[in-house]
Amino acid sequence: MSLITYYQIKRQCRKLKKLVAFLRRDFNSSKCKTWSRMTIARIKLLRNKREASLRLMRRDVALLLQSRQDATARIRVEHVIREQNMMAANEILELFCERLVTRLSIIAKQRECPTDLKEAISSLIFAGPRCSDIPELLAIRDIFLSKYGKDFVSAATDLRPDSGVNRLLVEKLSALNPPGELKLKVMKEIAKEYQVEWDTTDTEAELLKPPEKRLDGPRTFVSAGSLPLDAAAPPLQTEAHKPTAARLSHGDSENDVIFKDVASAAKAAADSAKTAVAAAKAAAQLAQSVNGPNEGSGDAKTRHAACRRVHSDIMFDDSDCDQETDMEQPTGGGMHPTVDSPNSIRPKLPDYDTIAARFEQLKFSKT
């Protein structure tokens, strides 16, 4: 057998082994053990750096509290809390890696994930993309991806209900802002550690606000009846029991009248209308007694004479003026007042265009 044939057979055997490992999802325990130990070493190295950085950050917060810069200290303390949470998360991951190393033989023998190791494996997979300073976790995730499949890994990464990820680890790796109570607690610990005399009144008033008064609002859903009410605010009323108010303005804000409901406003409007009608009747009677009963006929005669004096050299048709005079004559011997009642109909006056055309026609006939 030639050398070329030997290498070809060897290459085919390698491909066959890869295919069998893919189909059987072969688990390389030695590789998983190596990456787990490398993760533990990385976590110990990062712990020393984080501890030194955390001491400097706590010292800066103490200096800010000493110089009465509480607003800046409240911002800096958030970074302190995040560093403490990351250190706590790294300790949890270190414990899970140690458990994984000691139970590799059980993982290699069983095809499915063991129940007592599901929390450790799922937590390591969950922390892989969220701990960028520990790249070894991504390698461990790929190993278990080939062992248990894509569904298992995606369930742990997406934090599904049946994933089994450690809840404390999820809380420590959360990106949410720490609550105000925790900020105040850490600031008091820092002030006590560095013996700083610090007045906590303003900070407590700012950090211990109720959830409904904060900028981000409440984080939990509660019923409306359980929300605290402001003692200084007036009691709320529903639409069915809320009285409607109407305002009657007289042009001056001091003379405005406010009614409790629509019925009282309508009653006041009716009284005002009756008063106005009575005032109108009194004014009409007063005008009749002052001017006399024959004033209407005198005005009609005056307008009739004026109509004749205009353009005396032109012949006019007196029917329009006579018609207007007849229509303005009061019936019944002038016993009724000259003031028009609301139900009377005004007489129809001659059209202006018709009169103008008649004037033009008379002018042309004169010439």
URNOR-V868291 format. One record per pair of residues at least 12 apart in sequence whose ideal C-beta (glycine too) atoms are under 8 Angstrom apart, sorted by the first residue. I is the first residue (numbers start at 1). J is the second residue. D is the distance in Angstrom with one decimal. If there is no record, write none. Layout:
[[I;J;D] [I;J;D]]
//
This chain:
[[22;146;7.8] [25;111;7.8] [25;146;5.9] [25;147;5.6] [25;148;7.6] [25;149;7.3] [26;146;7.7] [27;107;6.6] [27;108;5.3] [27;143;7.4] [27;146;7.5] [27;147;4.7] [28;143;6.9] [29;104;4.7] [29;105;7.4] [29;107;7.2] [29;108;4.7] [31;143;6.3] [32;100;7.2] [32;104;6.2] [32;107;7.7] [32;140;6.7] [32;143;5.0] [33;101;5.7] [33;104;5.7] [35;136;5.2] [35;139;4.7] [35;140;5.1] [35;143;7.0] [36;97;4.5] [36;98;7.9] [36;100;5.1] [36;101;5.0] [36;140;6.7] [37;97;7.6] [37;101;6.6] [38;136;4.8] [39;93;7.1] [39;94;7.8] [39;97;5.0] [39;134;6.2] [39;136;4.2] [39;137;6.2] [39;140;6.9] [40;94;5.6] [40;97;5.1] [40;98;6.7] [42;133;7.9] [42;134;5.4] [42;136;5.9] [43;90;4.7] [43;91;7.8] [43;93;6.3] [43;94;4.8] [43;97;7.8] [43;134;6.8] [44;94;7.6] [46;90;6.3] [46;133;6.1] [46;134;7.4] [47;87;6.5] [47;90;6.4] [47;91;8.0] [50;83;5.9] [50;86;6.8] [50;87;5.3] [50;90;7.8] [51;87;7.5] [53;83;6.6] [54;80;6.8] [54;83;4.9] [54;84;6.9] [54;87;7.3] [57;76;6.9] [57;79;6.0] [57;80;5.0] [57;83;6.6] [58;80;5.9] [58;190;5.3] [58;193;7.2] [58;194;7.9] [59;194;7.1] [60;76;6.0] [61;73;5.3] [61;76;5.0] [61;77;5.5] [61;80;6.3] [61;187;6.9] [61;190;5.1] [62;190;5.2] [62;191;6.7] [62;193;7.4] [62;194;3.8] [62;196;5.4] [64;76;6.4] [65;187;6.9] [65;190;7.1] [65;191;5.5] [65;196;5.1] [65;198;4.7] [66;194;7.9] [66;196;4.9] [66;197;8.0] [66;198;7.5] [70;202;5.9] [70;203;5.2] [73;187;6.5] [74;183;6.2] [74;187;7.5] [74;203;6.8] [74;206;7.2] [74;207;7.1] [77;183;5.3] [77;186;5.4] [77;187;5.5] [77;190;7.5] [78;177;6.6] [78;178;6.1] [78;183;7.0] [80;186;6.2] [80;190;7.7] [81;178;4.6] [81;182;6.4] [81;183;7.1] [81;186;6.0] [82;178;7.9] [84;186;8.0] [85;171;7.9] [85;172;4.3] [85;173;7.4] [85;174;7.9] [86;172;7.2] [86;173;7.9] [88;168;7.9] [88;172;5.0] [89;127;7.0] [89;131;7.4] [89;169;5.8] [89;172;4.0] [89;173;5.3] [90;131;7.8] [90;134;7.7] [92;123;7.1] [92;166;6.4] [92;168;6.6] [92;169;5.1] [92;172;7.2] [93;123;7.1] [93;124;6.7] [93;127;5.7] [93;131;7.4] [93;134;7.4] [93;137;7.5] [93;169;7.5] [96;119;7.8] [96;120;4.0] [96;123;5.5] [96;124;5.7] [96;166;7.9] [97;124;7.1] [99;117;7.2] [99;120;5.1] [100;117;7.3] [100;120;5.7] [100;121;7.1] [100;124;7.1] [103;117;5.6] [107;121;8.0] [107;147;7.6] [112;148;7.5] [113;148;5.6] [113;152;6.8] [118;164;4.4] [119;164;5.0] [119;165;7.3] [119;166;5.7] [121;144;5.9] [121;156;7.8] [122;155;7.7] [122;156;4.0] [122;163;5.2] [122;164;4.5] [122;165;4.9] [123;156;7.8] [123;165;5.3] [123;166;4.6] [123;169;5.2] [124;137;6.0] [124;140;5.5] [124;141;7.2] [124;144;7.9] [125;140;7.5] [125;141;4.9] [125;144;6.2] [125;153;5.6] [125;156;4.1] [125;157;6.3] [126;156;5.0] [126;157;6.3] [126;159;6.7] [126;163;7.4] [126;165;4.7] [126;169;7.1] [126;170;7.4] [126;173;7.9] [127;169;6.6] [127;173;6.6] [128;140;7.1] [128;141;4.3] [128;157;7.7] [129;157;6.8] [130;173;5.1] [131;173;7.5] [141;153;6.4] [177;216;7.7] [180;206;7.7] [180;207;3.4] [180;208;5.8] [180;209;7.2] [181;207;7.3] [181;208;7.1] [183;207;5.5] [184;200;7.3] [184;203;6.4] [184;204;6.4] [184;207;5.0] [184;208;7.0] [187;200;7.9] [187;203;6.7] [188;200;7.0] [210;228;6.4] [212;227;6.4] [212;228;7.9] [243;260;5.8] [243;261;6.3] [244;261;5.9] [244;262;6.4] [245;258;5.8] [245;259;6.7] [245;260;6.7] [246;258;7.3] [246;259;4.4] [246;261;7.6] [246;262;6.5] [246;264;7.8] [246;265;4.2] [247;259;7.6] [248;265;7.0] [248;268;6.9] [283;339;7.7] [284;337;5.2] [284;339;4.0] [285;337;6.9] [287;337;7.1] [287;338;7.3] [287;339;6.1] [288;337;4.1] [288;338;6.7] [288;339;7.2] [291;338;7.2] [293;330;7.8] [293;333;8.0] [293;334;3.9] [293;335;7.2] [294;334;6.1] [295;338;6.5] [296;328;6.4] [296;329;7.5] [296;330;5.3] [296;334;6.9] [296;338;4.9] [297;329;6.3] [297;330;7.2] [297;334;7.1] [299;328;7.5] [300;324;7.5] [300;325;4.6] [300;328;4.6] [300;329;6.6] [301;325;7.4] [303;321;7.5] [303;324;7.2] [303;325;7.5] [304;321;5.1] [304;322;7.6] [304;324;7.9] [304;325;5.3] [307;320;8.0] [307;321;4.4] [308;321;7.6] [313;366;7.6] [314;359;7.7] [314;362;5.2] [314;363;7.3] [314;366;6.5] [315;362;6.5] [316;362;7.6] [317;358;7.1] [320;350;5.0] [320;355;7.2] [323;350;7.7] [324;347;7.4] [324;349;7.2] [324;350;7.8] [327;347;4.0] [328;347;7.2]]
//
